[in-house]
Amino acid sequence: MVVLNKIYTRTGDAGETALGNGARVAKHSMRVTAYGTTDELNAIVGIARLHAPREMSAQLALIQNDLFDLGADLCRPEMERDSEAGYPVLRVIDAQTDRLEREIDAMNARLEPLRSFILPAGTAASAYLHQCRTVARRAERLVVELSTVESVNPVAVRYLNRLSDWFFVAARIANDDGRADVLWVPGANR
């Protein structure tokens, strides 16, 4: 359980922060940048929820919770030492990715196949979901880059990959099941 009774601690004033295992690292480290980007994504998901239909808002609430799980996972390096923690270490699991896949399949069944790329536009919900998609892709790139130098839960990478797909399909749903998608017209302004 987390207890936050004091918001500032001054422990980060020198440009370092603590990871989940207590190690201190620079605030610009790859790991902090990766989980910081998932936190940024979570904030944008919160904005998307303000514009989303009720059912989608409920799904986005689950995603927000998953993103906190993902942040907890990413802030604790050395997965191989989880058993030494003395408590259950929170890691993203396959079931979270499986849920996204089921939801993608259900949403996609309502949509006509795309015959053109679409622009990140349309309704406010769709535009914010497209922003979520692009930030999810950036978070995924950062986590993949981190995995080249430090241990990372491979399920975290799969989750982020699927999550960006979820946002893409959800953005189309938010555009009247794709009927209000704004199509890209190649070379339209030449």
Residue pairs with C-beta under 8 A, 6 or more apart in sequence:
11 17
11 18
12 27
15 26
15 27
15 28
16 24
16 25
16 26
16 27
17 24
17 25
17 27
17 32
18 24
19 25
19 31
19 75
19 76
19 77
20 72
20 75
20 76
20 77
20 89
21 76
21 77
21 78
21 81
21 85
23 77
25 31
25 32
26 32
30 142
30 145
30 146
30 149
30 150
31 74
31 75
31 77
31 146
31 150
32 75
33 142
34 74
34 139
34 142
34 143
34 145
34 146
35 70
35 71
35 74
35 75
37 135
37 138
37 139
37 142
38 67
38 70
38 71
38 74
38 139
38 160
39 67
39 71
40 135
40 139
41 67
41 132
41 135
41 136
41 139
42 64
42 67
42 68
42 71
44 128
44 131
44 132
44 135
45 60
45 63
45 64
45 67
45 132
46 64
47 128
48 60
48 125
48 128
48 129
48 131
48 132
49 57
49 60
49 61
49 64
51 123
51 124
51 125
51 128
51 174
52 60
52 125
52 129
52 170
52 174
53 125
53 174
56 125
56 170
56 173
56 174
59 103
59 170
62 99
63 100
63 163
63 166
66 92
66 96
66 159
66 163
69 90
69 91
69 92
69 96
70 92
70 156
70 159
70 160
72 90
73 90
73 91
73 92
73 153
73 156
74 143
74 146
74 152
74 153
74 156
76 82
76 89
76 90
77 150
77 151
78 151
79 89
79 91
79 151
79 152
79 153
80 151
82 89
82 91
91 153
91 155
91 156
92 153
92 155
92 156
92 159
93 155
94 155
94 158
96 155
96 159
97 155
97 158
97 159
97 162
100 159
100 162
100 163
100 165
100 166
101 162
103 166
104 162
104 165
104 166
104 169
107 169
107 170
107 172
107 173
108 169
110 173
110 177
111 169
111 172
111 173
111 177
111 178
112 178
114 178
114 181
116 183
116 184
116 185
117 183
117 184
118 172
118 181
118 182
118 183
118 184
119 182
119 183
119 184
120 126
120 127
120 130
120 131
120 133
120 134
120 171
121 127
121 130
121 182
122 171
122 174
122 175
122 180
122 181
122 182
123 174
123 175
123 176
123 180
125 171
125 174
126 171
126 172
126 174
126 175
126 180
127 171
129 167
129 168
129 170
129 171
129 174
130 167
130 168
130 171
132 167
133 164
133 167
133 168
133 171
134 164
136 160
136 163
136 164
136 167
137 164
139 160
140 157
140 160
140 161
140 164
143 152
143 156
143 157
143 160
144 157
146 152
147 154
147 157
172 178
172 181
175 181
175 182
